[in-house]
Amino acid sequence: MKMVKFNFSYKRKEFNIDVKECNGINQGIGLMFKKKSKPLLFNFKKPVGISIHSF
């Protein structure tokens, strides 16, 4: 996983945050067993129907 800058706007405000870019197996590993996780960016190459949830 590599760190990238992610820019977005919400309610007319601009935000810039550092996120870890996840793809492949890192998508599942990045969410499991983390208490203090960095912000994650899930980058899918094509449209997918994967559900990400926790019980």
C-alpha positions as a printed NumPy array, in Angstrom:
array([[  0.   ,   0.   ,   0.   ],
       [  1.266,   3.43 ,  -0.829],
       [  0.312,   6.813,   0.556],
       [ -1.363,   9.252,  -1.857],
       [ -3.006,  12.648,  -1.519],
       [ -6.805,  12.614,  -1.96 ],
       [ -8.74 ,  15.815,  -2.668],
       [-12.51 ,  16.143,  -2.403],
       [-15.173,  18.72 ,  -1.701],
       [-18.016,  18.431,   0.797],
       [-20.601,  21.11 ,   1.467],
       [-18.623,  23.61 ,  -0.612],
       [-15.426,  23.027,   1.364],
       [-12.249,  21.552,  -0.082],
       [-10.423,  18.804,   1.819],
       [ -6.982,  17.276,   1.231],
       [ -6.05 ,  14.127,   3.144],
       [ -3.302,  11.506,   2.966],
       [ -4.757,   8.042,   2.346],
       [ -3.382,   4.552,   1.826],
       [ -4.309,   3.305,  -1.628],
       [ -5.567,  -0.301,  -1.448],
       [ -6.126,  -2.747,  -4.274],
       [ -6.399,  -6.513,  -4.509],
       [ -5.822,  -8.438,  -1.282],
       [ -4.916,  -5.262,   0.613],
       [ -8.598,  -4.269,   0.597],
       [ -9.476,  -7.038,   3.041],
       [ -6.27 ,  -6.928,   5.041],
       [ -6.481,  -3.155,   5.44 ],
       [ -9.762,  -3.409,   7.344],
       [ -9.178,  -6.477,   9.526],
       [ -8.045,  -6.245,  13.137],
       [ -7.244,  -2.525,  13.062],
       [ -7.868,  -0.305,  16.068],
       [ -6.199,   2.842,  14.759],
       [ -6.382,   2.621,  10.997],
       [ -5.183,   5.222,   8.525],
       [ -7.758,   6.448,   5.978],
       [ -7.994,   3.884,   3.163],
       [ -8.804,   4.483,  -0.511],
       [-10.231,   1.468,  -2.326],
       [ -9.282,   1.716,  -5.987],
       [-11.224,  -0.675,  -8.231],
       [-10.125,  -1.082, -11.864],
       [-13.701,  -1.77 , -13.046],
       [-17.202,  -1.627, -11.505],
       [-17.634,  -4.389,  -8.912],
       [-20.335,  -5.573,  -6.525],
       [-18.171,  -6.336,  -3.484],
       [-19.711,  -5.655,  -0.088],
       [-17.467,  -4.41 ,   2.688],
       [-19.023,  -4.881,   6.121],
       [-18.294,  -5.818,   9.692],
       [-20.436,  -7.892,  12.055]])
